[in-house]
Amino acid sequence: MSTNPPNEPLNLENLRERLLRLGLHGLLANVETIIHEPWLPQLLQIEETERARRSFRRRLKAARLQKYNPMADFDWSWPTQCDRPLVEELFSLNFIEEPANIVLIGPNGIGKTMLAKNLLHQAVLHGHTARFTLASDMLHDLAAQDSSISLTRRLRRYTSPAVLGIDEVGYLSYDSRYADLFFEVITRRYQRNPVIITTNKPFGEWTKVFPNAGCVVTLVDRLMHKAELLNLEGKSYRFKEAQERTARNAKSRAGKKPTKA
């Protein structure tokens, strides 16, 4: 959003644009009369700040990110394979403008969902719309629509955001109906708006995710076109945390003196 510093004289053309964008039509109609009023720059700043705050809250709520750890908590030393320069480049959000899909591939508990949610949050911070969903939730939601009209309307939930995050592709297998719905989402976003996908299976194994579906080859082809593939390898970080918690609790119990009867 373009604004003038509070002490800088207002430009008439820019002022008209800002008043129109804010919907202050009464002030816009009298723009030449009020342009030199000392209270005007502060008024505009207050209105634009509040508008930006409300817009951010709406976009953040629509993204449905729920709880997640920030990138400051990401343990770069834990994965045995993780292209850190690529990850840092992705946070520049150039993939949105290109647009290019992002596919995070790796075993369970390695940090794929954490990375995906942080990328979506970064997009929201920079004024983009976003949505996060489990693959199973999205496909069940679409499959539950009982008419072509309701399906078309519901598809917009997943095709309209600037960035769509689809989590946990590959943990379940789906029939041809679900494969067609997944293909429909990807096709409608193809070369328009990027998708961030987390999966535990390389593309060569997606026939196991959508067995007997004729669209899998084309689906993978469209996902891979102009995509950034980030492979992560290593053991589950969640399992590591569980082991550490068990060890701490065991040590704590061993240090307690038994109570006398």
SESE-211052 format. One record per residue (C-alpha): x, y, z; residue number from 1. Coordinates in pm, 1 decimal, m for minus. Layout:
X: X Y: Y Z: Z nr: NUM $
...
This chain:
X: 0.0 Y: 0.0 Z: 0.0 nr: 1 $
X: 143.7 Y: 332.9 Z: m107.4 nr: 2 $
X: 132.7 Y: 609.0 Z: 154.9 nr: 3 $
X: 300.7 Y: 942.3 Z: 210.2 nr: 4 $
X: 511.4 Y: 1007.5 Z: 522.2 nr: 5 $
X: 302.7 Y: 1209.5 Z: 774.5 nr: 6 $
X: 500.7 Y: 1533.2 Z: 722.3 nr: 7 $
X: 524.4 Y: 1514.4 Z: 342.3 nr: 8 $
X: 281.5 Y: 1729.6 Z: 136.8 nr: 9 $
X: 2.9 Y: 1522.0 Z: m16.4 nr: 10 $
X: m6.6 Y: 1471.3 Z: m390.8 nr: 11 $
X: m356.2 Y: 1532.1 Z: m531.9 nr: 12 $
X: m359.5 Y: 1227.2 Z: m759.8 nr: 13 $
X: m223.0 Y: 997.1 Z: m491.5 nr: 14 $
X: m465.5 Y: 1140.7 Z: m236.9 nr: 15 $
X: m761.5 Y: 1065.4 Z: m466.2 nr: 16 $
X: m642.7 Y: 705.5 Z: m502.4 nr: 17 $
X: m604.7 Y: 660.3 Z: m127.2 nr: 18 $
X: m944.5 Y: 810.1 Z: m44.4 nr: 19 $
X: m1110.7 Y: 593.2 Z: m308.8 nr: 20 $
X: m934.9 Y: 280.7 Z: m181.6 nr: 21 $
X: m1050.3 Y: 359.5 Z: 173.2 nr: 22 $
X: m1407.1 Y: 429.6 Z: 60.5 nr: 23 $
X: m1400.4 Y: 784.5 Z: 204.2 nr: 24 $
X: m1623.7 Y: 921.6 Z: m68.1 nr: 25 $
X: m1730.3 Y: 1232.0 Z: 121.7 nr: 26 $
X: m1368.8 Y: 1342.0 Z: 157.5 nr: 27 $
X: m1300.1 Y: 1241.7 Z: m202.5 nr: 28 $
X: m1577.0 Y: 1472.1 Z: m325.5 nr: 29 $
X: m1409.1 Y: 1762.1 Z: m143.6 nr: 30 $
X: m1049.2 Y: 1658.3 Z: m203.3 nr: 31 $
X: m928.9 Y: 1993.2 Z: m339.7 nr: 32 $
X: m1075.4 Y: 2172.5 Z: m39.3 nr: 33 $
X: m923.9 Y: 1948.6 Z: 227.8 nr: 34 $
X: m587.2 Y: 1862.6 Z: 72.6 nr: 35 $
X: m398.8 Y: 2115.3 Z: 286.3 nr: 36 $
X: m580.8 Y: 2041.2 Z: 613.7 nr: 37 $
X: m324.6 Y: 1951.6 Z: 886.2 nr: 38 $
X: m539.1 Y: 1663.9 Z: 1019.2 nr: 39 $
X: m563.8 Y: 1483.8 Z: 685.3 nr: 40 $
X: m229.8 Y: 1291.3 Z: 684.8 nr: 41 $
X: m294.1 Y: 1150.6 Z: 1032.4 nr: 42 $
X: m650.4 Y: 1055.2 Z: 939.5 nr: 43 $
X: m528.3 Y: 866.6 Z: 634.4 nr: 44 $
X: m259.7 Y: 689.6 Z: 834.0 nr: 45 $
X: m509.1 Y: 578.7 Z: 1099.7 nr: 46 $
X: m757.9 Y: 452.7 Z: 840.3 nr: 47 $
X: m494.6 Y: 269.4 Z: 633.5 nr: 48 $
X: m336.5 Y: 109.2 Z: 940.8 nr: 49 $
X: m672.0 Y: m15.0 Z: 1065.8 nr: 50 $
X: m769.1 Y: m139.5 Z: 719.8 nr: 51 $
X: m440.6 Y: m332.6 Z: 692.2 nr: 52 $
X: m492.0 Y: m481.8 Z: 1039.2 nr: 53 $
X: m845.0 Y: m601.7 Z: 959.6 nr: 54 $
X: m733.0 Y: m738.3 Z: 625.5 nr: 55 $
X: m450.6 Y: m934.7 Z: 787.5 nr: 56 $
X: m682.1 Y: m1081.4 Z: 1051.2 nr: 57 $
X: m930.4 Y: m1191.7 Z: 784.1 nr: 58 $
X: m659.7 Y: m1352.5 Z: 571.6 nr: 59 $
X: m500.7 Y: m1523.6 Z: 870.9 nr: 60 $
X: m835.2 Y: m1667.9 Z: 981.7 nr: 61 $
X: m914.7 Y: m1787.2 Z: 628.1 nr: 62 $
X: m573.8 Y: m1958.8 Z: 605.7 nr: 63 $
X: m673.9 Y: m2203.7 Z: 884.2 nr: 64 $
X: m316.1 Y: m2259.9 Z: 996.9 nr: 65 $
X: m410.4 Y: m2340.2 Z: 1357.3 nr: 66 $
X: m120.3 Y: m2417.9 Z: 1591.8 nr: 67 $
X: 233.1 Y: m2457.1 Z: 1459.9 nr: 68 $
X: 592.3 Y: m2384.5 Z: 1559.3 nr: 69 $
X: 768.8 Y: m2081.9 Z: 1406.1 nr: 70 $
X: 1077.5 Y: m2120.9 Z: 1188.9 nr: 71 $
X: 1292.2 Y: m2002.2 Z: 1479.7 nr: 72 $
X: 1221.8 Y: m2342.4 Z: 1637.6 nr: 73 $
X: 1324.9 Y: m2543.4 Z: 1331.4 nr: 74 $
X: 1624.6 Y: m2763.6 Z: 1413.9 nr: 75 $
X: 1835.9 Y: m2746.8 Z: 1097.6 nr: 76 $
X: 2079.2 Y: m3001.8 Z: 1237.1 nr: 77 $
X: 1818.4 Y: m3274.7 Z: 1280.6 nr: 78 $
X: 1734.9 Y: m3375.4 Z: 918.0 nr: 79 $
X: 2014.6 Y: m3570.4 Z: 753.9 nr: 80 $
X: 1915.7 Y: m3400.2 Z: 428.0 nr: 81 $
X: 1761.0 Y: m3053.3 Z: 395.0 nr: 82 $
X: 1850.5 Y: m2790.2 Z: 136.2 nr: 83 $
X: 1861.7 Y: m2486.7 Z: 365.8 nr: 84 $
X: 1948.4 Y: m2234.3 Z: 90.2 nr: 85 $
X: 1641.7 Y: m2349.9 Z: m103.9 nr: 86 $
X: 1420.3 Y: m2317.9 Z: 203.5 nr: 87 $
X: 1545.8 Y: m1965.4 Z: 269.6 nr: 88 $
X: 1490.0 Y: m1875.2 Z: m95.9 nr: 89 $
X: 1131.4 Y: m2001.9 Z: m77.3 nr: 90 $
X: 1061.6 Y: m1755.7 Z: 203.0 nr: 91 $
X: 1125.4 Y: m1472.5 Z: m44.0 nr: 92 $
X: 787.1 Y: m1582.1 Z: m190.2 nr: 93 $
X: 909.2 Y: m1553.6 Z: m548.3 nr: 94 $
X: 731.3 Y: m1881.5 Z: m617.2 nr: 95 $
X: 396.9 Y: m1701.7 Z: m583.2 nr: 96 $
X: 475.4 Y: m1453.6 Z: m856.9 nr: 97 $
X: 619.9 Y: m1715.6 Z: m1094.0 nr: 98 $
X: 399.7 Y: m1918.8 Z: m1007.7 nr: 99 $
X: 573.3 Y: m2245.0 Z: m906.7 nr: 100 $
X: 449.5 Y: m2528.8 Z: m688.9 nr: 101 $
X: 643.9 Y: m2649.5 Z: m385.6 nr: 102 $
X: 657.1 Y: m3018.5 Z: m300.4 nr: 103 $
X: 803.6 Y: m3118.9 Z: 35.5 nr: 104 $
X: 894.5 Y: m3488.5 Z: 31.5 nr: 105 $
X: 1008.5 Y: m3686.4 Z: 331.7 nr: 106 $
X: 918.3 Y: m3927.2 Z: 611.2 nr: 107 $
X: 678.1 Y: m3860.0 Z: 893.8 nr: 108 $
X: 784.6 Y: m3612.9 Z: 1164.8 nr: 109 $
X: 1072.6 Y: m3449.9 Z: 975.3 nr: 110 $
X: 924.9 Y: m3095.3 Z: 963.4 nr: 111 $
X: 735.0 Y: m3081.7 Z: 632.1 nr: 112 $
X: 411.8 Y: m2947.1 Z: 780.7 nr: 113 $
X: 601.2 Y: m2691.7 Z: 989.7 nr: 114 $
X: 775.1 Y: m2557.7 Z: 679.0 nr: 115 $
X: 451.5 Y: m2549.4 Z: 479.2 nr: 116 $
X: 259.9 Y: m2360.6 Z: 748.5 nr: 117 $
X: 538.6 Y: m2106.4 Z: 793.3 nr: 118 $
X: 548.0 Y: m2042.8 Z: 418.5 nr: 119 $
X: 171.2 Y: m1988.3 Z: 417.1 nr: 120 $
X: 198.1 Y: m1753.2 Z: 714.6 nr: 121 $
X: 470.9 Y: m1559.0 Z: 536.9 nr: 122 $
X: 241.0 Y: m1525.6 Z: 235.6 nr: 123 $
X: m38.4 Y: m1391.6 Z: 457.3 nr: 124 $
X: 200.4 Y: m1140.8 Z: 616.7 nr: 125 $
X: 282.9 Y: m1008.4 Z: 270.1 nr: 126 $
X: m78.7 Y: m951.4 Z: 171.8 nr: 127 $
X: m157.7 Y: m1278.4 Z: m6.9 nr: 128 $
X: m456.2 Y: m1502.3 Z: 58.0 nr: 129 $
X: m380.3 Y: m1858.8 Z: 164.1 nr: 130 $
X: m544.9 Y: m2178.1 Z: 284.1 nr: 131 $
X: m409.2 Y: m2486.8 Z: 460.3 nr: 132 $
X: m585.2 Y: m2821.9 Z: 450.5 nr: 133 $
X: m521.1 Y: m3188.9 Z: 506.3 nr: 134 $
X: m553.2 Y: m3379.8 Z: 179.8 nr: 135 $
X: m814.4 Y: m3607.5 Z: 337.1 nr: 136 $
X: m1021.6 Y: m3313.9 Z: 468.0 nr: 137 $
X: m1023.3 Y: m3142.4 Z: 128.3 nr: 138 $
X: m1117.7 Y: m3454.9 Z: m64.1 nr: 139 $
X: m1389.7 Y: m3561.4 Z: 180.7 nr: 140 $
X: m1527.9 Y: m3207.4 Z: 172.1 nr: 141 $
X: m1544.8 Y: m3203.2 Z: m206.7 nr: 142 $
X: m1681.4 Y: m3556.7 Z: m234.0 nr: 143 $
X: m1966.0 Y: m3469.1 Z: 6.2 nr: 144 $
X: m2113.3 Y: m3214.8 Z: m235.8 nr: 145 $
X: m2437.2 Y: m3353.9 Z: m377.7 nr: 146 $
X: m2465.8 Y: m3153.6 Z: m699.3 nr: 147 $
X: m2243.0 Y: m3008.0 Z: m968.0 nr: 148 $
X: m2345.5 Y: m2658.0 Z: m860.2 nr: 149 $
X: m2248.1 Y: m2712.0 Z: m496.5 nr: 150 $
X: m1924.2 Y: m2881.6 Z: m605.2 nr: 151 $
X: m1833.5 Y: m2588.6 Z: m829.1 nr: 152 $
X: m1902.3 Y: m2350.6 Z: m541.1 nr: 153 $
X: m1699.4 Y: m2557.5 Z: m295.1 nr: 154 $
X: m1405.8 Y: m2591.5 Z: m534.3 nr: 155 $
X: m1355.7 Y: m2215.0 Z: m509.1 nr: 156 $
X: m1258.3 Y: m2267.0 Z: m145.6 nr: 157 $
X: m944.8 Y: m2442.4 Z: m270.5 nr: 158 $
X: m885.1 Y: m2273.0 Z: m605.3 nr: 159 $
X: m927.6 Y: m1904.3 Z: m518.4 nr: 160 $
X: m653.4 Y: m1849.0 Z: m253.2 nr: 161 $
X: m321.6 Y: m1719.8 Z: m386.4 nr: 162 $
X: m145.4 Y: m2012.4 Z: m214.4 nr: 163 $
X: m295.6 Y: m2348.5 Z: m121.5 nr: 164 $
X: m122.4 Y: m2585.5 Z: 121.1 nr: 165 $
X: m223.1 Y: m2953.3 Z: 97.6 nr: 166 $
X: m80.2 Y: m3161.6 Z: 380.3 nr: 167 $
X: m23.0 Y: m3536.6 Z: 415.4 nr: 168 $
X: m65.7 Y: m3655.2 Z: 58.1 nr: 169 $
X: 28.6 Y: m4022.2 Z: 56.1 nr: 170 $
X: m68.1 Y: m4127.1 Z: 408.0 nr: 171 $
X: m401.0 Y: m4264.4 Z: 280.5 nr: 172 $
X: m506.1 Y: m4411.3 Z: m52.1 nr: 173 $
X: m810.9 Y: m4288.8 Z: m244.3 nr: 174 $
X: m1040.1 Y: m4422.6 Z: m512.3 nr: 175 $
X: m1081.1 Y: m4278.6 Z: m862.0 nr: 176 $
X: m1351.5 Y: m4031.6 Z: m752.5 nr: 177 $
X: m1113.3 Y: m3870.1 Z: m503.4 nr: 178 $
X: m830.7 Y: m3876.8 Z: m757.6 nr: 179 $
X: m1050.8 Y: m3687.4 Z: m1003.4 nr: 180 $
X: m1131.5 Y: m3425.1 Z: m739.0 nr: 181 $
X: m763.5 Y: m3379.9 Z: m651.9 nr: 182 $
X: m686.2 Y: m3348.8 Z: m1021.4 nr: 183 $
X: m962.5 Y: m3088.4 Z: m1058.6 nr: 184 $
X: m811.8 Y: m2869.4 Z: m785.2 nr: 185 $
X: m461.5 Y: m2891.0 Z: m932.6 nr: 186 $
X: m585.6 Y: m2828.0 Z: m1286.5 nr: 187 $
X: m783.7 Y: m2518.7 Z: m1188.5 nr: 188 $
X: m477.7 Y: m2375.9 Z: m1014.3 nr: 189 $
X: m233.1 Y: m2484.8 Z: m1284.5 nr: 190 $
X: m4.8 Y: m2197.8 Z: m1397.3 nr: 191 $
X: m225.7 Y: m1952.4 Z: m1205.1 nr: 192 $
X: m174.1 Y: m2001.8 Z: m832.5 nr: 193 $
X: 84.1 Y: m2225.7 Z: m662.5 nr: 194 $
X: 26.8 Y: m2526.2 Z: m440.7 nr: 195 $
X: 243.2 Y: m2632.7 Z: m146.5 nr: 196 $
X: 221.5 Y: m3009.4 Z: m96.7 nr: 197 $
X: 368.0 Y: m3227.0 Z: 176.3 nr: 198 $
X: 399.6 Y: m3596.2 Z: 100.9 nr: 199 $
X: 575.8 Y: m3902.0 Z: 235.1 nr: 200 $
X: 592.7 Y: m4062.4 Z: m108.2 nr: 201 $
X: 797.4 Y: m3971.3 Z: m416.6 nr: 202 $
X: 593.5 Y: m3908.5 Z: m730.0 nr: 203 $
X: 685.4 Y: m4254.4 Z: m861.1 nr: 204 $
X: 472.7 Y: m4405.0 Z: m584.0 nr: 205 $
X: 163.8 Y: m4187.4 Z: m629.6 nr: 206 $
X: m7.9 Y: m4471.8 Z: m813.1 nr: 207 $
X: m33.4 Y: m4626.1 Z: m464.1 nr: 208 $
X: m204.9 Y: m4310.4 Z: m336.9 nr: 209 $
X: m455.4 Y: m4306.0 Z: m622.9 nr: 210 $
X: m467.5 Y: m4668.6 Z: m743.4 nr: 211 $
X: m656.9 Y: m4737.2 Z: m1067.4 nr: 212 $
X: m690.1 Y: m4363.7 Z: m1139.9 nr: 213 $
X: m619.2 Y: m4272.6 Z: m1499.3 nr: 214 $
X: m533.8 Y: m3909.7 Z: m1421.3 nr: 215 $
X: m229.2 Y: m3975.6 Z: m1199.2 nr: 216 $
X: 32.9 Y: m3930.7 Z: m1472.7 nr: 217 $
X: m115.6 Y: m3598.1 Z: m1584.9 nr: 218 $
X: m166.4 Y: m3490.3 Z: m1222.5 nr: 219 $
X: 199.8 Y: m3548.6 Z: m1140.3 nr: 220 $
X: 309.1 Y: m3381.2 Z: m1463.7 nr: 221 $
X: 118.8 Y: m3062.8 Z: m1378.4 nr: 222 $
X: 243.9 Y: m3059.7 Z: m1021.9 nr: 223 $
X: 606.6 Y: m3103.2 Z: m1130.0 nr: 224 $
X: 592.2 Y: m2839.8 Z: m1404.3 nr: 225 $
X: 789.6 Y: m2539.5 Z: m1272.3 nr: 226 $
X: 796.4 Y: m2693.2 Z: m922.9 nr: 227 $
X: 1052.3 Y: m2670.2 Z: m644.1 nr: 228 $
X: 1113.0 Y: m3014.0 Z: m492.4 nr: 229 $
X: 1251.6 Y: m3019.4 Z: m139.7 nr: 230 $
X: 1362.2 Y: m3361.4 Z: m18.9 nr: 231 $
X: 1401.5 Y: m3408.3 Z: 355.4 nr: 232 $
X: 1553.4 Y: m3716.4 Z: 511.9 nr: 233 $
X: 1606.1 Y: m3825.9 Z: 868.0 nr: 234 $
X: 1431.0 Y: m3977.7 Z: 1167.0 nr: 235 $
X: 1110.3 Y: m3841.4 Z: 1316.8 nr: 236 $
X: 1174.0 Y: m3535.7 Z: 1533.8 nr: 237 $
X: 849.8 Y: m3604.4 Z: 1719.7 nr: 238 $
X: 978.3 Y: m3950.7 Z: 1812.1 nr: 239 $
X: 1300.6 Y: m3789.1 Z: 1935.2 nr: 240 $
X: 1100.1 Y: m3547.5 Z: 2153.6 nr: 241 $
X: 890.5 Y: m3835.7 Z: 2289.7 nr: 242 $
X: 1204.7 Y: m4028.2 Z: 2386.1 nr: 243 $
X: 1350.5 Y: m3720.9 Z: 2558.0 nr: 244 $
X: 1026.9 Y: m3660.6 Z: 2747.7 nr: 245 $
X: 1015.1 Y: m4023.8 Z: 2861.3 nr: 246 $
X: 1374.4 Y: m4001.5 Z: 2982.3 nr: 247 $
X: 1306.6 Y: m3678.0 Z: 3173.9 nr: 248 $
X: 996.8 Y: m3821.7 Z: 3340.5 nr: 249 $
X: 1179.6 Y: m4140.8 Z: 3434.0 nr: 250 $
X: 1461.9 Y: m3939.1 Z: 3590.4 nr: 251 $
X: 1213.0 Y: m3723.6 Z: 3777.4 nr: 252 $
X: 1031.2 Y: m4029.0 Z: 3919.2 nr: 253 $
X: 1360.8 Y: m4190.3 Z: 4020.5 nr: 254 $
X: 1458.5 Y: m3878.1 Z: 4214.4 nr: 255 $
X: 1140.7 Y: m3873.1 Z: 4424.1 nr: 256 $
X: 1158.6 Y: m4036.2 Z: 4765.0 nr: 257 $
X: 885.7 Y: m4295.0 Z: 4829.8 nr: 258 $
X: 626.2 Y: m4178.0 Z: 5080.2 nr: 259 $
X: 596.9 Y: m4366.7 Z: 5407.3 nr: 260 $
X: 276.8 Y: m4552.6 Z: 5479.8 nr: 261 $
